[in-house]
Amino acid sequence: MKTGVPSGVEDVGAAAEDRGKGINPPRIRAGAPKQRTSKEHCPGLI
């Protein structure tokens, strides 16, 4: 039912917002803090 690139991007955005603390820390921990970037970079990354 879900085919195409946009579908995957939307899924990732929802999953990132739902988990927030599962996909953010590992990615933001690479350079910036995980408390401020975890919520401000989530929507910006996508």
C-alpha positions as CSV (number, residue, x, y, z in Angstrom):
1,M,0.0,0.0,0.0
2,K,3.0,2.3,0.6
3,T,5.2,2.7,-2.5
4,G,7.6,5.5,-3.5
5,V,10.2,7.7,-1.8
6,P,7.8,10.3,-0.3
7,S,5.9,7.5,1.6
8,G,9.2,6.4,3.3
9,V,10.1,9.9,4.2
10,E,6.7,10.5,5.8
11,D,7.0,7.2,7.8
12,V,10.5,8.3,9.0
13,G,9.1,11.6,10.2
14,A,6.3,10.0,12.2
15,A,8.6,7.4,13.6
16,A,11.2,10.0,14.6
17,E,8.6,12.2,16.3
18,D,7.0,9.1,18.0
19,R,10.4,7.8,19.3
20,G,12.2,11.1,19.3
21,K,14.6,9.6,21.9
22,G,15.4,6.5,19.9
23,I,16.6,7.9,16.5
24,N,17.7,11.4,17.7
25,P,20.3,10.7,20.4
26,P,22.5,8.6,18.1
27,R,22.3,11.1,15.3
28,I,22.5,14.3,17.2
29,R,25.0,12.9,19.8
30,A,27.5,13.0,16.9
31,G,27.9,16.8,17.1
32,A,25.2,18.6,19.1
33,P,23.4,18.1,22.4
34,K,20.5,15.7,22.4
35,Q,18.2,17.8,24.6
36,R,17.9,20.8,22.4
37,T,18.6,19.3,19.0
38,S,16.5,16.2,19.7
39,K,13.4,18.4,19.4
40,E,14.6,21.2,17.1
41,H,16.5,19.0,14.6
42,C,13.8,16.4,14.3
43,P,11.6,18.5,12.0
44,G,14.6,20.2,10.4
45,L,16.4,17.0,9.4
46,I,13.3,15.9,7.4
